[in-house]
Amino acid sequence: MSGRALSFGAVAEAYERFRPGYPVELFDSVMAYAGHPVRTALEIGAGTGKATRLFAQQGIMVTATEPDGSMLAELRKHVPANVRPVQAPFEDLRPGERYGLVYAAAALHWTNPEGRWPRIAALLEPGGVFASCGGPLRLADPAVAEAVRAARAPFLESDEIPSPDGTPPDREMQWPGSELQRSEWFTEVQQSVIERPVTMSARDYVGHLSTISAYLVLPASEREQVFGQIMKVLPDTVEMAADITVHLARRCHED
């Protein structure tokens, strides 16, 4: 697992405070795709439980896996009793219990690509659903976005994560749908977008940046400098486009 993947524990409380939650439309889209009630789910990289709550509050028994102990401690403060937290990286999970749903919210890109899909398939009931969702929070105003990019440039060229399989940004089917379409383990791959407009104060926007791996791996002195430079160019209130891209696929039935 990369340094960026393991960089979040130190900011677990900030992650909980500044990362937006997930709307009920996400749950609805996953259930509509499933086409039947889902009783059990396994979450990959649950973090502080932003998506965990969404699924658990609808009555699903969620096994929430997360490699970082600090993130998991924060998760335990916020989730209902039908959540079973497990401290483990996805790669260490062993097939045994199978679930109706396996999902990852803004976490799948941190998993090891080698053996990813057969490993996920082994955790799913035949016909079970895999769901991945995520997407960067982008500044809605192009002029503000350009000012922030210029303020960040001396320290960081980009704060986004490139496509894990190199899919160009103008391609219709984005990752991980691109990989799922090539996988022998999954079928009926779908991609959709849920609009999620977010308004936050300038200070909360910088708080959100403080939870992004590209900044977390900077030396502390540079991190403070870049946040200071960004604060100088922000309006008091920041409009964000925080659309969620959802990928859904069905586990192939075994022969």
Backbone as CSV, one residue per row, in Angstrom:
resi,resn,N_x,N_y,N_z,CA_x,CA_y,CA_z,C_x,C_y,C_z
1,MET,0.847,-1.195,0.000,0.000,0.000,0.000,0.883,1.247,0.000
2,SER,0.533,2.252,-0.779,1.401,3.414,-0.946,1.365,4.334,0.263
3,GLY,2.365,5.227,0.325,2.403,6.221,1.392,1.168,7.100,1.378
4,ARG,0.700,7.439,0.168,-0.508,8.258,0.094,-1.703,7.492,0.647
5,ALA,-1.760,6.195,0.411,-2.891,5.392,0.894,-2.931,5.339,2.408
6,LEU,-1.765,5.404,3.036,-1.699,5.283,4.492,-1.525,6.639,5.182
7,SER,-1.819,7.722,4.473,-1.540,9.058,5.002,-2.699,9.671,5.776
8,PHE,-3.830,8.967,5.854,-5.043,9.608,6.369,-5.221,9.544,7.884
9,GLY,-4.612,8.559,8.528,-4.874,8.349,9.953,-4.619,9.566,10.811
10,ALA,-3.586,10.332,10.479,-3.226,11.502,11.289,-4.286,12.589,11.230
11,VAL,-5.156,12.519,10.245,-6.172,13.566,10.092,-7.577,12.973,10.123
12,ALA,-7.761,11.902,10.892,-9.063,11.223,10.912,-10.197,12.165,11.321
13,GLU,-9.965,12.996,12.336,-11.025,13.903,12.796,-11.334,14.962,11.740
14,ALA,-10.292,15.466,11.065,-10.512,16.436,9.988,-11.251,15.789,8.825
15,TYR,-10.912,14.559,8.518,-11.579,13.817,7.452,-13.070,13.737,7.748
16,GLU,-13.396,13.392,8.982,-14.803,13.296,9.382,-15.491,14.657,9.299
17,ARG,-14.801,15.701,9.692,-15.413,17.026,9.737,-15.593,17.640,8.349
18,PHE,-14.601,17.490,7.474,-14.585,18.272,6.232,-15.006,17.503,4.986
19,ARG,-14.985,16.186,5.019,-15.426,15.437,3.848,-16.954,15.370,3.837
20,PRO,-17.591,15.652,2.703,-19.060,15.581,2.672,-19.556,14.148,2.763
21,GLY,-20.762,13.988,3.271,-21.374,12.665,3.327,-21.972,12.280,1.983
22,TYR,-22.634,11.131,1.958,-23.201,10.616,0.722,-24.717,10.708,0.760
23,PRO,-25.341,11.126,-0.359,-26.790,11.301,-0.381,-27.533,9.978,-0.512
24,VAL,-28.797,9.980,-0.119,-29.613,8.757,-0.182,-29.782,8.285,-1.622
25,GLU,-29.607,9.199,-2.605,-29.699,8.790,-4.007,-28.674,7.709,-4.352
26,LEU,-27.533,7.721,-3.667,-26.523,6.692,-3.904,-27.057,5.328,-3.477
27,PHE,-27.622,5.258,-2.284,-28.218,3.999,-1.811,-29.312,3.543,-2.771
28,ASP,-30.175,4.484,-3.164,-31.300,4.138,-4.044,-30.815,3.571,-5.372
29,SER,-29.755,4.154,-5.927,-29.268,3.675,-7.227,-28.667,2.276,-7.120
30,VAL,-27.969,2.006,-6.015,-27.398,0.668,-5.816,-28.505,-0.369,-5.637
31,MET,-29.536,-0.018,-4.869,-30.627,-0.966,-4.628,-31.461,-1.192,-5.897
32,ALA,-31.672,-0.135,-6.668,-32.426,-0.293,-7.919,-31.677,-1.215,-8.873
33,TYR,-30.358,-1.085,-8.896,-29.543,-1.957,-9.737,-29.613,-3.400,-9.236
34,ALA,-29.528,-3.581,-7.920,-29.562,-4.935,-7.353,-30.867,-5.639,-7.726
35,GLY,-31.977,-4.901,-7.660,-33.267,-5.474,-8.048,-33.903,-6.354,-6.996
36,HIS,-33.296,-6.440,-5.831,-33.855,-7.233,-4.727,-33.254,-6.717,-3.430
37,PRO,-33.869,-7.017,-2.289,-33.307,-6.527,-1.021,-31.906,-7.081,-0.775
38,VAL,-31.038,-6.221,-0.279,-29.674,-6.619,0.079,-29.575,-6.587,1.604
39,ARG,-29.140,-7.684,2.192,-29.115,-7.787,3.656,-27.719,-7.588,4.250
40,THR,-26.694,-7.969,3.483,-25.325,-7.886,4.012,-24.413,-7.192,3.010
41,ALA,-23.468,-6.433,3.538,-22.518,-5.733,2.670,-21.147,-5.713,3.314
42,LEU,-20.126,-5.704,2.470,-18.754,-5.507,2.920,-18.251,-4.224,2.291
43,GLU,-17.704,-3.333,3.121,-17.165,-2.075,2.620,-15.645,-2.128,2.619
44,ILE,-15.059,-1.705,1.507,-13.605,-1.645,1.345,-13.138,-0.231,1.671
45,GLY,-12.232,-0.094,2.637,-11.676,1.221,2.960,-12.726,2.175,3.489
46,ALA,-13.322,1.829,4.622,-14.483,2.572,5.131,-14.143,3.954,5.659
47,GLY,-12.868,4.229,5.936,-12.506,5.552,6.458,-13.193,5.844,7.773
48,THR,-13.818,7.017,7.874,-14.525,7.369,9.108,-16.006,7.005,9.033
49,GLY,-16.385,6.276,7.997,-17.748,5.754,7.940,-18.765,6.638,7.239
50,LYS,-18.309,7.502,6.344,-19.238,8.379,5.625,-20.263,7.569,4.835
51,ALA,-19.792,6.623,4.033,-20.714,5.780,3.262,-21.281,4.649,4.108
52,THR,-20.538,4.222,5.123,-21.009,3.157,6.011,-22.366,3.514,6.586
53,ARG,-22.481,4.743,7.080,-23.738,5.199,7.687,-24.895,5.129,6.710
54,LEU,-24.642,5.548,5.469,-25.713,5.569,4.471,-26.334,4.186,4.314
55,PHE,-25.493,3.158,4.168,-26.013,1.813,3.940,-26.536,1.182,5.229
56,ALA,-25.853,1.411,6.341,-26.290,0.809,7.610,-27.619,1.394,8.085
57,GLN,-27.811,2.691,7.879,-29.045,3.325,8.333,-30.273,2.838,7.567
58,GLN,-30.037,2.187,6.427,-31.149,1.597,5.673,-31.373,0.139,6.051
59,GLY,-30.679,-0.327,7.111,-30.935,-1.662,7.645,-30.008,-2.759,7.162
60,ILE,-29.008,-2.421,6.361,-28.068,-3.438,5.879,-27.014,-3.703,6.955
61,MET,-26.677,-4.983,7.158,-25.580,-5.351,8.050,-24.266,-5.111,7.304
62,VAL,-23.486,-4.131,7.758,-22.273,-3.731,7.043,-21.037,-4.180,7.814
63,THR,-20.156,-4.923,7.147,-18.822,-5.201,7.656,-17.899,-4.142,7.061
64,ALA,-17.436,-3.225,7.901,-16.669,-2.065,7.433,-15.191,-2.326,7.661
65,THR,-14.446,-2.559,6.591,-13.015,-2.828,6.706,-12.220,-1.561,6.426
66,GLU,-11.168,-1.354,7.207,-10.344,-0.146,7.111,-8.976,-0.469,7.708
67,PRO,-7.886,-0.209,6.975,-6.562,-0.579,7.495,-6.051,0.329,8.599
68,ASP,-6.544,1.568,8.685,-5.981,2.536,9.622,-6.782,2.570,10.931
69,GLY,-6.101,2.325,12.043,-6.764,2.274,13.339,-7.390,3.594,13.758
70,SER,-6.748,4.719,13.422,-7.292,6.027,13.793,-8.581,6.318,13.045
71,MET,-8.617,5.960,11.760,-9.840,6.152,10.978,-10.963,5.277,11.533
72,LEU,-10.611,4.041,11.883,-11.624,3.113,12.397,-12.160,3.572,13.754
73,ALA,-11.289,4.140,14.589,-11.733,4.672,15.885,-12.735,5.804,15.675
74,GLU,-12.486,6.649,14.677,-13.424,7.728,14.363,-14.737,7.151,13.826
75,LEU,-14.650,6.135,12.988,-15.845,5.480,12.442,-16.742,4.964,13.561
76,ARG,-16.119,4.337,14.573,-16.910,3.740,15.659,-17.768,4.759,16.397
77,LYS,-17.378,6.033,16.355,-18.149,7.082,17.041,-19.456,7.402,16.323
78,HIS,-19.556,7.021,15.051,-20.630,7.559,14.220,-21.556,6.520,13.610
79,VAL,-21.270,5.236,13.750,-22.060,4.237,13.026,-23.037,3.522,13.954
80,PRO,-24.155,3.028,13.407,-25.125,2.291,14.225,-24.634,0.890,14.572
81,ALA,-25.451,0.180,15.353,-25.033,-1.116,15.905,-24.929,-2.214,14.860
82,ASN,-25.542,-2.033,13.709,-25.479,-3.084,12.676,-24.251,-2.958,11.782
83,VAL,-23.218,-2.275,12.296,-21.930,-2.183,11.600,-20.885,-2.969,12.386
84,ARG,-20.142,-3.809,11.667,-19.046,-4.565,12.291,-17.733,-4.017,11.746
85,PRO,-17.007,-3.197,12.535,-15.730,-2.664,12.062,-14.636,-3.734,12.106
86,VAL,-13.821,-3.784,11.074,-12.708,-4.728,10.990,-11.473,-3.966,10.539
87,GLN,-10.419,-3.981,11.356,-9.181,-3.314,10.959,-8.360,-4.268,10.102
88,ALA,-8.366,-4.018,8.803,-7.607,-4.858,7.869,-7.584,-4.187,6.516
89,PRO,-6.444,-4.263,5.820,-6.454,-3.855,4.418,-7.238,-4.869,3.602
90,PHE,-7.807,-4.408,2.513,-8.605,-5.276,1.657,-7.831,-6.525,1.237
91,GLU,-6.543,-6.361,0.976,-5.733,-7.480,0.483,-5.587,-8.595,1.512
92,ASP,-5.821,-8.297,2.795,-5.686,-9.314,3.841,-6.990,-10.046,4.135
93,LEU,-8.096,-9.626,3.519,-9.367,-10.297,3.755,-9.335,-11.676,3.108
94,ARG,-9.808,-12.665,3.850,-9.811,-14.031,3.328,-11.228,-14.444,2.966
95,PRO,-11.401,-15.114,1.823,-12.741,-15.579,1.458,-13.311,-16.467,2.553
96,GLY,-14.564,-16.306,2.799,-15.272,-17.083,3.815,-16.734,-16.723,3.681
97,GLU,-17.167,-15.776,4.486,-18.527,-15.252,4.353,-18.656,-14.525,3.007
98,ARG,-19.818,-14.685,2.379,-20.094,-13.972,1.134,-21.206,-12.958,1.369
99,TYR,-21.153,-11.879,0.638,-22.049,-10.752,0.874,-22.897,-10.471,-0.366
100,GLY,-24.051,-9.846,-0.132,-24.911,-9.450,-1.244,-24.369,-8.236,-1.977
101,LEU,-23.561,-7.440,-1.261,-22.992,-6.215,-1.821,-21.570,-6.044,-1.299
102,VAL,-20.653,-5.737,-2.185,-19.320,-5.258,-1.808,-19.177,-3.875,-2.430
103,TYR,-18.770,-2.886,-1.615,-18.676,-1.535,-2.160,-17.470,-0.792,-1.594
104,ALA,-17.073,0.237,-2.349,-15.977,1.113,-1.940,-16.373,2.537,-2.278
105,ALA,-16.188,3.444,-1.322,-16.501,4.858,-1.530,-15.198,5.657,-1.449
106,ALA,-14.775,6.170,-2.587,-13.532,6.955,-2.672,-12.341,6.207,-2.066
107,ALA,-12.301,4.894,-2.281,-11.243,4.089,-1.665,-10.663,3.024,-2.582
108,LEU,-11.352,2.671,-3.663,-10.916,1.525,-4.463,-9.539,1.743,-5.083
109,HIS,-9.212,2.997,-5.422,-7.932,3.275,-6.077,-6.743,3.009,-5.157
110,TRP,-6.995,2.836,-3.847,-5.900,2.522,-2.927,-5.630,1.019,-2.845
111,THR,-6.492,0.190,-3.432,-6.292,-1.259,-3.339,-5.284,-1.723,-4.389
112,ASN,-4.681,-2.860,-4.120,-3.682,-3.434,-5.020,-4.383,-3.966,-6.273
113,PRO,-3.986,-3.490,-7.467,-4.671,-3.957,-8.680,-4.471,-5.440,-8.965
114,GLU,-3.393,-5.999,-8.447,-3.117,-7.414,-8.731,-4.119,-8.296,-7.989
115,GLY,-4.930,-9.006,-8.727,-5.915,-9.908,-8.126,-7.123,-9.210,-7.536
116,ARG,-7.292,-7.918,-7.823,-8.389,-7.147,-7.219,-9.762,-7.769,-7.523
117,TRP,-10.007,-8.066,-8.808,-11.365,-8.480,-9.191,-11.696,-9.902,-8.760
118,PRO,-10.814,-10.887,-8.908,-11.156,-12.203,-8.356,-11.316,-12.166,-6.833
119,ARG,-10.554,-11.302,-6.167,-10.681,-11.191,-4.710,-12.053,-10.633,-4.324
120,ILE,-12.481,-9.583,-5.037,-13.810,-9.025,-4.768,-14.883,-10.054,-5.113
121,ALA,-14.732,-10.732,-6.253,-15.723,-11.733,-6.665,-15.873,-12.832,-5.618
122,ALA,-14.763,-13.220,-4.996,-14.799,-14.282,-4.000,-15.564,-13.873,-2.740
123,LEU,-15.729,-12.567,-2.533,-16.459,-12.070,-1.358,-17.945,-11.853,-1.644
124,LEU,-18.341,-12.050,-2.902,-19.728,-11.800,-3.310,-20.487,-13.099,-3.539
125,GLU,-21.761,-13.077,-3.168,-22.655,-14.154,-3.580,-22.772,-14.122,-5.104
126,PRO,-22.971,-15.272,-5.745,-23.226,-15.234,-7.190,-24.421,-14.315,-7.488
127,GLY,-24.257,-13.431,-8.452,-25.303,-12.451,-8.730,-25.264,-11.248,-7.816
128,GLY,-24.342,-11.255,-6.849,-24.202,-10.123,-5.935,-23.665,-8.893,-6.654
129,VAL,-23.772,-7.750,-5.992,-23.469,-6.463,-6.618,-22.168,-5.886,-6.078
130,PHE,-21.358,-5.367,-6.991,-20.208,-4.555,-6.605,-20.513,-3.111,-6.967
131,ALA,-20.194,-2.185,-6.063,-20.406,-0.757,-6.314,-19.166,0.017,-5.896
132,SER,-18.778,0.957,-6.734,-17.695,1.880,-6.400,-18.180,3.284,-6.707
133,CYS,-17.892,4.207,-5.811,-18.310,5.589,-6.056,-17.223,6.540,-5.581
134,GLY,-17.221,7.716,-6.164,-16.251,8.723,-5.767,-16.174,9.816,-6.811
135,GLY,-15.252,10.690,-6.589,-15.064,11.805,-7.504,-14.515,12.989,-6.730
136,PRO,-13.648,13.763,-7.350,-13.036,14.889,-6.646,-14.028,16.019,-6.411
137,LEU,-13.825,16.781,-5.335,-14.540,18.043,-5.155,-13.815,19.093,-5.974
138,ARG,-14.515,19.684,-6.912,-13.894,20.693,-7.774,-14.555,22.042,-7.525
139,LEU,-13.745,23.080,-7.574,-14.268,24.436,-7.449,-15.153,24.743,-8.654
140,ALA,-16.375,25.228,-8.387,-17.341,25.436,-9.458,-17.015,26.672,-10.298
141,ASP,-16.400,27.682,-9.693,-16.084,28.930,-10.394,-14.712,28.796,-11.066
142,PRO,-14.661,28.855,-12.403,-13.373,28.675,-13.100,-12.307,29.691,-12.673
143,ALA,-12.722,30.909,-12.373,-11.744,31.940,-11.976,-11.133,31.606,-10.617
144,VAL,-11.956,31.135,-9.680,-11.449,30.723,-8.358,-10.549,29.502,-8.514
145,ALA,-10.968,28.570,-9.357,-10.172,27.354,-9.572,-8.792,27.699,-10.131
146,GLU,-8.738,28.654,-11.057,-7.460,29.055,-11.642,-6.581,29.757,-10.610
147,ALA,-7.193,30.602,-9.764,-6.430,31.293,-8.719,-5.833,30.292,-7.728
148,VAL,-6.613,29.279,-7.367,-6.130,28.245,-6.445,-5.030,27.419,-7.116
149,ARG,-5.210,27.097,-8.400,-4.182,26.332,-9.106,-2.855,27.098,-9.121
150,ALA,-2.927,28.399,-9.380,-1.708,29.221,-9.410,-1.062,29.308,-8.032
151,ALA,-1.888,29.416,-6.976,-1.355,29.484,-5.610,-0.694,28.166,-5.209
152,ARG,-1.234,27.062,-5.716,-0.736,25.728,-5.361,0.503,25.348,-6.167
153,ALA,0.618,25.907,-7.374,1.601,25.441,-8.360,3.043,25.343,-7.857
154,PRO,3.551,26.311,-7.053,4.942,26.176,-6.595,5.182,24.947,-5.718
155,PHE,4.108,24.390,-5.159,4.244,23.276,-4.216,3.752,21.954,-4.811
156,LEU,2.738,22.054,-5.702,2.036,20.853,-6.131,1.433,21.111,-7.504
157,GLU,1.785,20.278,-8.475,1.248,20.476,-9.826,-0.237,20.159,-9.879
158,SER,-0.634,19.053,-9.240,-2.036,18.637,-9.229,-2.334,17.972,-7.907
159,ASP,-3.585,18.114,-7.430,-3.956,17.422,-6.193,-4.952,16.302,-6.459
160,GLU,-5.162,15.979,-7.728,-6.078,14.896,-8.070,-5.307,13.606,-8.312
161,ILE,-6.033,12.493,-8.281,-5.423,11.187,-8.493,-5.671,10.773,-9.939
162,PRO,-4.624,10.475,-10.703,-4.831,10.068,-12.095,-5.568,8.740,-12.187
163,SER,-6.189,8.494,-13.333,-6.903,7.235,-13.540,-5.965,6.056,-13.295
164,PRO,-6.345,5.118,-12.427,-5.438,4.006,-12.107,-5.069,3.136,-13.296
165,ASP,-5.932,3.066,-14.318,-5.571,2.231,-15.469,-5.265,3.063,-16.707
166,GLY,-5.094,4.386,-16.509,-4.705,5.245,-17.619,-5.833,5.626,-18.563
167,THR,-7.078,5.364,-18.189,-8.209,5.747,-19.045,-8.235,7.266,-19.204
168,PRO,-8.252,7.770,-20.437,-8.277,9.225,-20.633,-9.553,9.852,-20.059
169,PRO,-9.477,11.084,-19.579,-10.645,11.720,-18.949,-11.815,11.948,-19.897
170,ASP,-11.567,11.919,-21.231,-12.667,12.133,-22.170,-13.340,10.830,-22.612
171,ARG,-12.869,9.710,-22.121,-13.476,8.409,-22.455,-14.804,8.276,-21.725
172,GLU,-15.800,7.719,-22.423,-17.142,7.641,-21.820,-17.146,6.779,-20.562
173,MET,-16.593,5.565,-20.656,-16.543,4.682,-19.478,-15.240,4.911,-18.730
174,GLN,-15.344,5.414,-17.522,-14.173,5.716,-16.708,-13.820,4.537,-15.799
175,TRP,-12.622,4.589,-15.213,-12.198,3.588,-14.234,-13.061,3.737,-12.970
176,PRO,-13.454,2.641,-12.301,-13.074,1.245,-12.542,-13.975,0.500,-13.527
177,GLY,-14.984,1.213,-14.082,-15.833,0.554,-15.070,-15.044,-0.020,-16.227
178,SER,-13.983,0.688,-16.631,-13.134,0.229,-17.726,-12.506,-1.132,-17.415
179,GLU,-12.070,-1.316,-16.158,-11.497,-2.610,-15.759,-12.588,-3.659,-15.586
180,LEU,-13.702,-3.256,-15.025,-14.797,-4.208,-14.809,-15.288,-4.789,-16.130
181,GLN,-15.321,-3.961,-17.172,-15.772,-4.450,-18.480,-14.839,-5.515,-19.027
182,ARG,-13.575,-5.457,-18.655,-12.590,-6.438,-19.132,-12.499,-7.662,-18.232
183,SER,-13.156,-7.623,-17.080,-13.021,-8.699,-16.094,-13.972,-9.857,-16.406
184,GLU,-13.459,-11.053,-16.279,-14.294,-12.244,-16.489,-15.247,-12.481,-15.327
185,TRP,-15.047,-11.777,-14.231,-15.809,-12.047,-13.016,-17.104,-11.246,-12.930
186,PHE,-17.240,-10.219,-13.775,-18.373,-9.304,-13.627,-19.068,-9.055,-14.952
187,THR,-20.341,-8.675,-14.847,-21.148,-8.393,-16.020,-22.070,-7.207,-15.717
188,GLU,-22.793,-6.748,-16.731,-23.788,-5.675,-16.577,-23.173,-4.402,-15.952
189,VAL,-22.022,-4.003,-16.442,-21.320,-2.836,-15.900,-22.076,-1.561,-16.267
190,GLN,-22.334,-0.733,-15.278,-23.035,0.540,-15.487,-22.255,1.690,-14.852
191,GLN,-22.381,2.856,-15.437,-21.788,4.079,-14.889,-22.854,5.170,-14.862
192,SER,-22.939,5.881,-13.758,-23.885,6.995,-13.650,-23.269,8.080,-12.778
193,VAL,-23.881,9.252,-12.790,-23.386,10.384,-12.007,-24.524,10.943,-11.159
194,ILE,-24.249,11.167,-9.883,-25.182,11.811,-8.967,-24.652,13.206,-8.678
195,GLU,-25.440,14.221,-8.983,-24.996,15.590,-8.730,-25.029,15.873,-7.234
196,ARG,-23.980,16.528,-6.761,-23.873,16.838,-5.328,-23.246,18.224,-5.176
197,PRO,-24.037,19.289,-5.316,-23.482,20.625,-5.089,-23.193,20.834,-3.604
198,VAL,-22.066,21.449,-3.300,-21.645,21.676,-1.912,-21.175,23.117,-1.780
199,THR,-21.633,23.799,-0.734,-21.148,25.141,-0.418,-20.412,25.077,0.912
200,MET,-19.234,25.678,0.982,-18.487,25.680,2.243,-17.737,27.001,2.393
201,SER,-17.358,27.281,3.618,-16.549,28.475,3.867,-15.141,28.251,3.330
202,ALA,-14.404,29.344,3.118,-13.021,29.230,2.660,-12.201,28.395,3.635
203,ARG,-12.421,28.600,4.922,-11.652,27.859,5.925,-11.971,26.364,5.868
204,ASP,-13.248,26.040,5.658,-13.619,24.624,5.559,-13.081,24.000,4.270
205,TYR,-12.993,24.791,3.210,-12.412,24.274,1.966,-10.942,23.909,2.184
206,VAL,-10.217,24.765,2.849,-8.814,24.443,3.152,-8.753,23.253,4.115
207,GLY,-9.717,23.168,5.028,-9.802,21.988,5.887,-9.985,20.721,5.074
208,HIS,-10.816,20.822,4.051,-11.004,19.667,3.161,-9.693,19.313,2.451
209,LEU,-8.985,20.335,1.955,-7.694,20.066,1.303,-6.729,19.362,2.256
210,SER,-6.840,19.663,3.538,-5.931,19.060,4.528,-6.164,17.561,4.685
211,THR,-7.249,17.037,4.090,-7.527,15.593,4.157,-7.167,14.877,2.857
212,ILE,-6.613,15.601,1.883,-6.307,15.018,0.571,-4.853,14.546,0.559
213,SER,-4.651,13.334,0.062,-3.350,12.678,0.187,-2.209,13.475,-0.431
214,ALA,-2.465,14.170,-1.541,-1.395,14.922,-2.205,-0.790,15.977,-1.278
215,TYR,-1.623,16.568,-0.411,-1.130,17.558,0.559,-0.551,16.869,1.794
216,LEU,-1.152,15.759,2.187,-0.703,15.069,3.406,0.731,14.577,3.310
217,VAL,1.171,14.263,2.092,2.530,13.730,1.954,3.573,14.837,1.741
218,LEU,3.121,16.100,1.667,4.084,17.210,1.607,4.760,17.399,2.967
219,PRO,5.984,17.914,3.006,6.571,18.305,4.296,5.655,19.311,5.004
220,ALA,5.589,19.239,6.325,4.651,20.070,7.093,4.807,21.560,6.787
221,SER,6.048,22.021,6.630,6.270,23.450,6.379,5.688,23.865,5.020
222,GLU,5.853,23.016,4.018,5.288,23.314,2.698,3.765,23.266,2.734
223,ARG,3.239,22.320,3.492,1.782,22.190,3.604,1.193,23.469,4.179
224,GLU,1.799,23.985,5.237,1.310,25.237,5.839,1.417,26.397,4.857
225,GLN,2.497,26.446,4.108,2.681,27.528,3.131,1.624,27.476,2.031
226,VAL,1.391,26.298,1.474,0.443,26.200,0.364,-0.968,26.516,0.835
227,PHE,-1.330,26.073,2.042,-2.667,26.397,2.554,-2.801,27.911,2.782
228,GLY,-1.745,28.535,3.258,-1.762,29.984,3.456,-1.940,30.737,2.147
229,GLN,-1.229,30.287,1.102,-1.339,30.924,-0.205,-2.742,30.738,-0.792
230,ILE,-3.318,29.554,-0.608,-4.669,29.289,-1.132,-5.705,30.138,-0.404
231,MET,-5.574,30.266,0.924,-6.520,31.076,1.702,-6.573,32.508,1.178
232,LYS,-5.429,33.026,0.745,-5.357,34.423,0.290,-6.200,34.681,-0.955
233,VAL,-6.404,33.663,-1.785,-7.099,33.881,-3.066,-8.560,33.432,-3.034
234,LEU,-9.016,32.911,-1.909,-10.388,32.387,-1.839,-11.397,33.463,-1.450
235,PRO,-12.598,33.419,-2.032,-13.700,34.223,-1.503,-14.147,33.644,-0.158
236,ASP,-14.991,34.381,0.567,-15.431,33.910,1.893,-16.181,32.585,1.801
237,THR,-16.975,32.440,0.733,-17.768,31.229,0.539,-17.378,30.586,-0.783
238,VAL,-17.245,29.280,-0.763,-16.752,28.549,-1.933,-17.832,27.586,-2.416
239,GLU,-18.160,27.690,-3.717,-19.113,26.761,-4.325,-18.331,25.598,-4.943
240,MET,-18.786,24.388,-4.652,-18.098,23.195,-5.122,-19.009,22.356,-6.012
241,ALA,-18.410,21.714,-7.011,-19.079,20.655,-7.762,-18.509,19.339,-7.236
242,ALA,-19.335,18.625,-6.505,-18.864,17.410,-5.832,-19.619,16.191,-6.357
243,ASP,-19.796,16.144,-7.688,-20.571,15.057,-8.286,-19.936,13.705,-7.989
244,ILE,-20.800,12.707,-7.795,-20.357,11.357,-7.454,-20.538,10.464,-8.670
245,THR,-19.449,9.893,-9.157,-19.539,8.905,-10.235,-19.694,7.527,-9.620
246,VAL,-20.717,6.813,-10.066,-21.063,5.503,-9.498,-20.839,4.425,-10.560
247,HIS,-20.103,3.394,-10.201,-19.939,2.223,-11.068,-20.572,1.014,-10.385
248,LEU,-21.349,0.288,-11.154,-22.047,-0.892,-10.644,-21.764,-2.084,-11.562
249,ALA,-21.636,-3.247,-10.977,-21.431,-4.467,-11.752,-21.991,-5.640,-10.959
250,ARG,-22.302,-6.712,-11.680,-22.883,-7.894,-11.049,-21.903,-9.058,-11.141
251,ARG,-21.777,-9.746,-10.046,-20.921,-10.948,-10.000,-21.517,-12.010,-10.903
252,CYS,-20.705,-12.528,-11.820,-21.190,-13.585,-12.701,-21.587,-14.809,-11.897
253,HIS,-22.624,-15.469,-12.333,-23.011,-16.744,-11.691,-21.974,-17.797,-12.018
254,GLU,-21.666,-18.614,-11.021,-20.673,-19.665,-11.241,-21.269,-20.791,-12.045
255,ASP,-20.419,-21.468,-12.802,-20.886,-22.590,-13.608,-21.342,-23.732,-12.716
